[in-house]
Amino acid sequence: MLEGGRISNRQLIFLMLFTVLGTANMFLPALAAEHAKQDAWLSPFFSMLEGLWVVFIITELGRRFPGKTLIEYLRLITGPVLGTGLGCLFIFWMIHTNAIIIREFAELIVTTMMPETPIIIFLATITFTAALLVRAGLEVMGRTAEFLSPIFLGTFVLIPLLVGEIMKPENLLPILEKGIKPVIAGGLAPGGWFGEVALLGMLLPYLREPHKGRQAVALAVGVITVNLSVTGFAVTAVFGPEPNLMFPFLTLAQNIRVAEFLERIESLILVVWVAGVAVKIAVFYYAAVLATAQLTGVKDYRCVVTPIGVILTVLAIIIYDNIMELVNFVARIWPFYGPTFEWVIPALLLVVAIVTRKKSPPPPEDPDPERNVGTH
């Protein structure tokens, strides 16, 4: 194995939380409201179904090919030629999606905090930070996520509570005025974000208890659903059914006024969010690096970190001309583009594996399953 470290199921939960919530909390309330209006807070519950479907598919593949990552069993299922081609497509998806995430991060910072600073500064800084995490290995990433998660999740729970005084319950009514279809439509974009838990396919072999991976990530999907629903509820209750805001959650933080001394805490929110998005970028970055190393036969994945980091930075610069193009892609294209790699292709792989009865034997048992020592 290229990765010698192991992470616990608890650390996997936190990594998956950061993978989805790292950007979803900032962007999704406005995207869901575009279709669901005052019912936007219900949309994540429909998105959750897609997340759970992805978890089922990826873990079922993991059970048929224990000890192997998505890239490794691609070739076992479809053959060396087609498997290599599909592997290249998945690596492109990981890198392309990560470049979008990096650009989202940089756009938010430039738009809200430092409009005079060249965007390349933020693109390069966050990519370099993620690269350090990736080089440190999966264990360090897991521990980092475990350490940051109480602060990160606590922040996104605290903000809705602090704006309780300015919420207007009438903004949430009438419930399901136009039926369930707008709510389902509002869940399409969040569904693409939930599907990012498909990166589990690159992490499952490195769990200390891989047989419990399904329960762990399903729990993460449940926590994500509640978090996004609470966020959508607060945004709608404060700003109405059509917030028309680029970053509604950040604007929500700007409206906090408690006892005339606790206010203007959006800078603190941004600090916490930057830490969260760095972990999310690192998870995608790590998956792309590991997949590239496995596909090319490189013995040490760390030698691929720098070249992919350069590609990520350049792609994040050239991918869109402005933030409106980025938002349009996320709202119109991503709900179809993301699921293609998150569950459509994996589902086809699972069907082929079942029909052809392809499996791989379980890997040798770890003599010390409780170890938590990597090779770094």
C-alpha positions as CSV (number, residue, x, y, z in Angstrom):
1,M,0.0,0.0,0.0
2,L,1.2,3.5,-0.8
3,E,-0.4,4.8,2.4
4,G,0.9,3.1,5.6
5,G,-1.2,5.0,8.1
6,R,-4.7,4.3,9.4
7,I,-7.5,6.4,10.6
8,S,-10.4,5.6,13.0
9,N,-14.0,5.6,11.9
10,R,-14.5,8.7,14.1
11,Q,-11.8,10.5,12.1
12,L,-13.5,9.3,8.9
13,I,-16.8,10.9,10.0
14,F,-15.0,14.2,10.6
15,L,-13.2,14.1,7.3
16,M,-16.5,13.5,5.5
17,L,-18.2,16.3,7.4
18,F,-15.5,18.8,6.3
19,T,-15.6,17.4,2.8
20,V,-19.3,18.4,2.4
21,L,-19.8,21.2,4.8
22,G,-16.5,23.0,3.9
23,T,-18.3,24.9,1.2
24,A,-21.9,23.8,1.3
25,N,-22.9,25.9,4.4
26,M,-21.7,29.1,2.7
27,F,-23.2,28.6,-0.7
28,L,-26.2,26.2,-0.6
29,P,-28.9,28.1,1.2
30,A,-29.2,30.6,-1.7
31,L,-29.1,27.8,-4.3
32,A,-31.8,25.8,-2.6
33,A,-34.0,28.9,-2.1
34,E,-33.9,29.6,-5.9
35,H,-36.3,26.7,-6.3
36,A,-37.8,25.9,-2.9
37,K,-38.2,29.5,-1.7
38,Q,-39.4,29.4,2.0
39,D,-39.1,25.6,2.0
40,A,-35.4,25.7,1.2
41,W,-34.7,24.3,4.7
42,L,-36.5,21.0,3.7
43,S,-34.4,20.4,0.6
44,P,-31.4,18.9,2.4
45,F,-33.5,16.0,3.5
46,F,-34.1,15.0,-0.1
47,S,-30.4,15.6,-0.8
48,M,-29.6,13.2,2.0
49,L,-31.1,10.3,0.0
50,E,-28.5,10.8,-2.7
51,G,-25.7,10.9,0.0
52,L,-26.9,7.6,1.5
53,W,-27.2,6.0,-2.0
54,V,-23.6,7.0,-2.7
55,V,-22.5,5.5,0.7
56,F,-24.3,2.3,-0.1
57,I,-22.7,1.9,-3.6
58,I,-19.1,2.8,-2.5
59,T,-19.2,0.6,0.6
60,E,-20.7,-2.3,-1.4
61,L,-17.9,-2.0,-3.9
62,G,-15.5,-1.9,-0.9
63,R,-16.9,-5.1,0.5
64,R,-16.4,-6.9,-2.9
65,F,-12.9,-5.6,-3.2
66,P,-11.5,-5.3,0.4
67,G,-8.3,-3.5,0.8
68,K,-8.5,-1.8,-2.6
69,T,-9.3,1.7,-3.6
70,L,-11.7,2.9,-6.3
71,I,-8.8,3.3,-8.8
72,E,-7.5,-0.2,-8.0
73,Y,-10.7,-2.1,-8.5
74,L,-11.7,-0.1,-11.6
75,R,-9.2,-2.2,-13.6
76,L,-10.3,-5.4,-11.9
77,I,-13.9,-4.8,-13.0
78,T,-13.5,-3.4,-16.5
79,G,-10.0,-4.6,-17.6
80,P,-6.7,-2.7,-17.8
81,V,-7.5,-0.5,-20.8
82,L,-11.0,0.7,-20.0
83,G,-10.1,0.7,-16.3
84,T,-7.1,3.0,-16.9
85,G,-9.3,5.3,-19.0
86,L,-11.9,5.5,-16.3
87,G,-9.2,6.1,-13.7
88,C,-8.0,9.1,-15.7
89,L,-11.5,10.5,-15.8
90,F,-11.9,10.1,-12.0
91,I,-8.6,11.8,-11.4
92,F,-9.7,14.7,-13.7
93,W,-12.9,14.9,-11.7
94,M,-11.1,15.1,-8.4
95,I,-8.7,17.8,-9.6
96,H,-11.3,19.8,-11.5
97,T,-13.7,19.7,-8.5
98,N,-10.9,20.7,-6.2
99,A,-10.0,23.6,-8.4
100,I,-13.6,24.8,-8.2
101,I,-13.5,24.6,-4.4
102,I,-10.2,26.5,-4.3
103,R,-11.7,29.2,-6.5
104,E,-14.8,29.4,-4.4
105,F,-12.7,29.9,-1.3
106,A,-10.6,32.7,-3.0
107,E,-13.7,34.4,-4.4
108,L,-15.3,34.6,-1.0
109,I,-12.2,36.1,0.6
110,V,-11.7,38.6,-2.1
111,T,-15.4,39.6,-2.3
112,T,-16.0,39.9,1.4
113,M,-12.7,40.9,3.0
114,M,-9.8,41.9,0.7
115,P,-11.0,43.1,-2.7
116,E,-7.7,44.8,-3.5
117,T,-5.6,41.7,-3.0
118,P,-4.8,39.7,-6.1
119,I,-6.8,36.4,-6.1
120,I,-3.7,34.4,-6.9
121,I,-2.4,35.0,-3.3
122,F,-5.3,33.2,-1.8
123,L,-5.3,30.4,-4.4
124,A,-1.7,29.7,-3.8
125,T,-1.8,30.0,0.0
126,I,-4.7,27.6,0.5
127,T,-3.3,25.1,-2.0
128,F,0.1,25.2,-0.2
129,T,-1.6,24.7,3.1
130,A,-3.5,21.7,1.8
131,A,-0.3,20.3,0.2
132,L,1.4,20.3,3.6
133,L,-1.5,18.3,5.0
134,V,-1.4,15.8,2.1
135,R,2.3,15.3,2.5
136,A,1.9,14.7,6.2
137,G,-0.4,11.8,5.4
138,L,-3.9,10.5,6.0
139,E,-3.4,10.1,9.8
140,V,-2.4,13.8,10.2
141,M,-5.4,14.8,8.1
142,G,-7.7,12.7,10.3
143,R,-6.3,14.1,13.5
144,T,-6.6,17.6,12.1
145,A,-10.2,17.1,11.2
146,E,-10.9,15.6,14.7
147,F,-9.3,18.6,16.4
148,L,-11.1,21.2,14.3
149,S,-14.5,19.6,14.1
150,P,-15.9,20.9,17.5
151,I,-15.0,24.5,16.6
152,F,-16.2,24.2,13.0
153,L,-19.5,22.5,13.8
154,G,-20.0,24.6,16.9
155,T,-19.7,27.8,14.9
156,F,-22.4,26.7,12.4
157,V,-24.7,25.8,15.2
158,L,-24.1,29.0,17.3
159,I,-24.8,31.5,14.5
160,P,-28.4,30.5,13.9
161,L,-29.0,30.6,17.7
162,L,-27.5,34.1,18.0
163,V,-29.8,35.5,15.2
164,G,-32.9,34.1,16.9
165,E,-34.1,37.6,17.9
166,I,-34.3,38.8,14.3
167,M,-35.9,35.8,12.8
168,K,-39.4,36.3,11.3
169,P,-41.4,33.0,11.5
170,E,-43.8,34.3,8.8
171,N,-40.9,34.1,6.3
172,L,-41.2,30.3,6.6
173,L,-44.9,30.2,5.7
174,P,-46.8,28.8,4.0
175,I,-45.0,25.4,4.2
176,L,-45.1,23.4,0.9
177,E,-47.2,26.1,-0.7
178,K,-46.4,24.8,-4.2
179,G,-46.1,21.1,-3.3
180,I,-43.0,18.9,-3.0
181,K,-41.5,19.4,-6.5
182,P,-39.8,22.7,-5.8
183,V,-38.3,21.2,-2.6
184,I,-36.9,18.3,-4.6
185,A,-35.5,20.7,-7.2
186,G,-33.9,22.7,-4.5
187,G,-32.2,19.6,-3.3
188,L,-30.4,18.9,-6.6
189,A,-27.4,21.1,-6.0
190,P,-27.0,20.0,-2.3
191,G,-27.3,16.4,-3.7
192,G,-24.1,17.0,-5.7
193,W,-22.4,18.1,-2.5
194,F,-23.6,15.2,-0.5
195,G,-22.3,12.9,-3.2
196,E,-18.8,14.1,-2.5
197,V,-18.7,11.4,0.2
198,A,-17.8,9.2,-2.8
199,L,-14.2,10.0,-1.9
200,L,-14.8,7.2,0.7
201,G,-13.8,4.9,-2.2
202,M,-10.2,6.2,-1.8
203,L,-10.2,6.1,2.0
204,L,-12.0,2.9,2.9
205,P,-8.9,0.6,2.7
206,Y,-7.1,2.8,5.3
207,L,-9.8,2.5,8.0
208,R,-8.8,0.5,11.1
209,E,-12.3,-1.0,11.0
210,P,-13.3,-0.9,7.3
211,H,-16.4,-3.1,7.9
212,K,-17.9,-0.2,9.9
213,G,-17.3,2.4,7.2
214,R,-20.9,2.4,6.0
215,Q,-22.3,3.2,9.4
216,A,-19.7,5.9,10.0
217,V,-20.3,7.8,6.7
218,A,-24.1,7.3,7.0
219,L,-23.9,9.1,10.4
220,A,-21.9,11.8,8.8
221,V,-24.5,12.3,6.1
222,G,-27.2,12.6,8.8
223,V,-25.2,15.3,10.7
224,I,-24.6,17.2,7.4
225,T,-28.4,17.1,6.6
226,V,-29.4,18.5,10.0
227,N,-26.6,21.2,9.8
228,L,-27.7,22.3,6.3
229,S,-31.4,22.3,7.2
230,V,-30.7,24.5,10.3
231,T,-28.6,26.9,8.2
232,G,-31.4,27.1,5.5
233,F,-34.0,27.6,8.2
234,A,-32.1,30.5,9.8
235,V,-31.3,32.2,6.5
236,T,-34.9,32.0,5.3
237,A,-36.3,33.2,8.6
238,V,-34.0,36.2,8.6
239,F,-33.8,37.2,5.0
240,G,-37.0,35.8,3.5
241,P,-37.7,33.1,0.9
242,E,-35.6,34.9,-1.8
243,P,-32.4,36.0,0.0
244,N,-30.7,37.0,-3.2
245,L,-27.3,37.0,-1.4
246,M,-24.0,35.6,-2.7
247,F,-22.9,34.3,0.7
248,P,-26.1,34.2,2.9
249,F,-24.5,32.5,5.9
250,L,-21.8,35.0,6.1
251,T,-24.3,37.8,5.8
252,L,-26.2,36.1,8.6
253,A,-23.2,36.4,10.9
254,Q,-22.9,40.1,10.0
255,N,-26.4,40.6,11.4
256,I,-25.5,39.3,14.9
257,R,-26.1,41.8,17.7
258,V,-26.1,40.5,21.2
259,A,-26.3,42.9,24.2
260,E,-24.6,45.6,22.2
261,F,-21.1,44.1,22.5
262,L,-21.1,40.9,20.5
263,E,-21.3,41.9,16.9
264,R,-19.3,41.9,13.6
265,I,-18.0,38.4,14.3
266,E,-17.9,37.5,10.6
267,S,-14.1,37.7,10.7
268,L,-14.0,34.9,13.3
269,I,-16.5,32.9,11.2
270,L,-14.1,33.3,8.2
271,V,-11.1,32.1,10.2
272,V,-13.0,28.9,11.2
273,W,-14.4,28.4,7.7
274,V,-10.9,28.8,6.2
275,A,-9.7,26.0,8.4
276,G,-12.6,23.8,7.4
277,V,-12.2,24.5,3.7
278,A,-8.4,23.7,3.9
279,V,-9.3,20.2,5.2
280,K,-11.9,19.8,2.4
281,I,-9.3,20.7,-0.2
282,A,-6.8,18.4,1.4
283,V,-9.2,15.4,1.2
284,F,-9.8,16.0,-2.5
285,Y,-6.1,16.7,-3.1
286,Y,-5.1,13.5,-1.2
287,A,-7.6,11.4,-3.2
288,A,-6.2,12.8,-6.5
289,V,-2.6,12.3,-5.5
290,L,-3.2,8.7,-4.3
291,A,-5.2,7.9,-7.4
292,T,-2.5,9.3,-9.7
293,A,0.2,7.3,-7.9
294,Q,-1.7,4.1,-8.0
295,L,-2.6,4.5,-11.7
296,T,1.0,5.3,-12.7
297,G,2.7,2.8,-10.4
298,V,4.6,5.5,-8.5
299,K,6.0,4.0,-5.2
300,D,5.7,7.2,-3.1
301,Y,2.7,9.3,-3.6
302,R,4.3,12.3,-2.1
303,C,6.4,12.9,-5.2
304,V,3.1,13.7,-7.0
305,V,2.0,16.3,-4.5
306,T,3.8,19.3,-6.0
307,P,2.9,18.7,-9.7
308,I,-0.8,18.3,-8.8
309,G,-0.6,21.4,-6.5
310,V,0.7,23.4,-9.5
311,I,-2.1,22.1,-11.7
312,L,-4.7,22.9,-9.1
313,T,-3.5,26.5,-8.7
314,V,-3.3,27.2,-12.4
315,L,-6.7,25.5,-13.1
316,A,-8.3,27.5,-10.3
317,I,-7.1,30.7,-12.0
318,I,-8.2,29.9,-15.5
319,I,-11.3,27.9,-14.9
320,Y,-13.7,30.9,-14.7
321,D,-13.5,34.6,-15.6
322,N,-15.6,35.8,-12.7
323,I,-17.7,34.6,-9.7
324,M,-20.9,34.7,-11.7
325,E,-19.7,32.0,-14.1
326,L,-18.6,30.0,-11.0
327,V,-22.1,30.3,-9.4
328,N,-23.8,29.4,-12.7
329,F,-21.8,26.2,-13.0
330,V,-22.5,25.2,-9.4
331,A,-26.2,25.9,-9.8
332,R,-26.8,24.6,-13.3
333,I,-24.1,22.0,-14.2
334,W,-22.8,20.6,-10.9
335,P,-26.1,18.8,-10.0
336,F,-25.5,16.6,-13.1
337,Y,-21.8,16.6,-13.4
338,G,-21.0,15.7,-9.8
339,P,-23.3,12.7,-9.6
340,T,-21.9,11.2,-12.8
341,F,-18.7,10.4,-10.9
342,E,-20.2,10.1,-7.4
343,W,-22.7,7.4,-8.1
344,V,-23.7,6.8,-11.7
345,I,-20.4,5.3,-12.8
346,P,-19.8,3.5,-9.5
347,A,-23.3,2.0,-9.7
348,L,-22.5,0.7,-13.2
349,L,-19.3,-0.7,-11.8
350,L,-21.2,-2.5,-9.0
351,V,-23.7,-4.0,-11.5
352,V,-20.9,-5.2,-13.7
353,A,-19.0,-6.7,-10.7
354,I,-22.2,-8.5,-9.6
355,V,-23.1,-9.8,-13.1
356,T,-19.5,-11.0,-13.8
357,R,-19.1,-12.2,-10.2
358,K,-15.8,-10.4,-9.8
359,K,-14.4,-10.1,-6.3
360,S,-11.0,-9.9,-4.7
361,P,-9.8,-11.9,-1.7
362,P,-9.6,-10.0,1.6
363,P,-6.1,-8.6,2.4
364,P,-3.9,-10.2,5.1
365,E,-5.1,-9.4,8.6
366,D,-3.3,-6.6,10.3
367,P,-1.4,-8.1,13.3
368,D,-2.0,-4.9,15.2
369,P,-5.3,-3.4,14.2
370,E,-5.2,-0.8,16.9
371,R,-2.0,0.8,15.6
372,N,-2.1,4.4,14.5
373,V,1.3,4.8,13.1
374,G,2.0,5.9,9.6
375,T,5.1,5.8,7.4
376,H,5.6,9.6,7.5
